[in-house]
Amino acid sequence: MSYVMVAAAVVSVVAGGVSAYSSIQQGKTAQKVAENNAKMAEYAAQDAQRQGEEDAMAAQRRAAALKSAQRVALAKNGLDLEYGTAADIQDQTDFFAQSDAATARTNASLDAWRLRAGGQQERAVGNAARSNANLQATGTLLSTASSVGGQWATYKKGK
């Protein structure tokens, strides 16, 4: 009878240890997945900023082409490019080019911020999952120890 109780206690300890180990591994895996997701969010944020800069440069190129066409058309009509309405039109083209470029950069910065915030949230979720898994493993080990202790006390009482 005592061998049966000892075997049952050993099986309980092993099962509790395996369960606790499994919980810890699940927590580590969840944290690694979250960290990878956060890295991907950072890569996406960097891409958003790069794309925003490309969009800003494209807006400036379009404005430069428009301004060039305006200058040709104004000069063709005999207007002085440095004075009056002709100069005002070119100034407005420059203003709107800078505005479009700034809007592209601002939108890219907002996208990058949103993506980075999502990455930080992923990290927080991963850390919480790992902490929860560690607590669950601790609870499993304590429960196993309590159960085995109770079995041992019953065995000792019966002797």
N, C-alpha and C positions, 0 to 999 in steps of 0.2 A: 504494500500500500504506500509506503513512504517513497518508493521509486516512482510511482505514478504521480504523486504530488510534486516531487522534485522535477520530473519531466514536464508536468503541466506548468510549473513555475518558469522553467527554462524556456518553454515554448512561448509563454506570455511575455517574457523579457525580450526574446528575439523578435516576436511580432511587434511589440511596442517600439523596439529599436528600428526595425524596418519601416514602420509607419512614420516614425519621427524623421528618419533619413529621407524618406520619400517627400514628406512635407517640405523639408529644407531644400531639396533639389528642385521642387516645383517653384518655390519662392525664388531661388537663384535663376531659374529659367525665365520666370516672369520678369525679373529685373533685367536680364540680358535682352529679352525681347523689347522691353520698354526703352532700354538704352539704345538699341539699334533703331527703333522708331524715332527717338529723339535725334539721332545722327542724321537720319533721312530727312527729318524736318529741317535741320540746319542746312543740309545740302540744298533743299528746296528753297530755303530763305536766301541763300547765296545766289541761287539761280534767279530768283525773283529780282534781286537787286541788280544782277548783271543784265537781265532782260529790261529792267527799268532804265538803266543807263543806255542800252542800245536804243530803246524807244525815244529817249531824250535826244540822242544824237540824230536819230532819223527825223525827228521833228525839226531839229535845227537845219538838217540838210534840205528838207522840203521847203523850209522858210527861205533858205539861201537861194534855192532854185526859183522860188516865187519872186523874191526880191530882184533877182537878176532879170527875170522876165518883165517885171514891172519897170525896171530901169531902161530896158531896151524899148518897151512900149512908150514910156514917157519921153525918152530921148528922140524916138522916131516922130513924135508929135511936136518936137521942138521945145519941150519944156526944160527949164534949168533944174537939174537933179538935186541941187544943193539948196534950193529956195522954195518957199511956199508950199503948195499942195503936193508937189512931187516929193519934197523932203518929208512932209507929214505922212504921206502914204508909206514911205520907206521906214519911218520911225515906228508907225503902227505895226508894220510887218515884223520889225525887230522885237517890239514889245510882245506880240502874240507868240512869236517863236520862243522867246524866253519863258513865257507863261506856260506854253505847251510842254516845254522841256521840264520845267519845275513840277508840273502836274504829273508827268510820267515818273519823275524821281520820287515824288511824294507818295504816289500810289504804290510804287515798288517798295518803298520803306514800310508802308502800312502792311502790305502783303508779307514782307519779311518778318515784321514784328508778330503778326498773327501766327505765322508758321513756327517761329521760335517759341512763342507762348504755348503752342500746342506741344512742342518738344519738351518744354519744362513740365507740362502737365503729364506727359508720358513718363518722364522720370519720377515724378511724384507718385504716380500710380504704381510704377514698378517697385519703388522703395516701400510703399505701403504693402504691396503684395508679399514682398520678402519679409517684412516685419511680421505680417500676419502669419505667414508660414512658419516663421521661427517661434512665434507664440503658440501656434497649434502644435508644433513639435514638442515644445516644452510641456504643454498640457498633456500630450500623449505620454511622454516619459513619466510625468508625475502620476498620471492615472495608472500607468502600468506598475510603477513602484508601489502605489497604494494597494493595487489588486494583489500583487505578489506578496506584499507585506501582510495583507489580510490572510492570504492562503497559508503563509508561513506561520502566522499566529495560530490559525486553526489547527495546523499540523502539530505545532508544539503543545497546544492545549490538549490534543487528543493523545499524546504520548504518556 
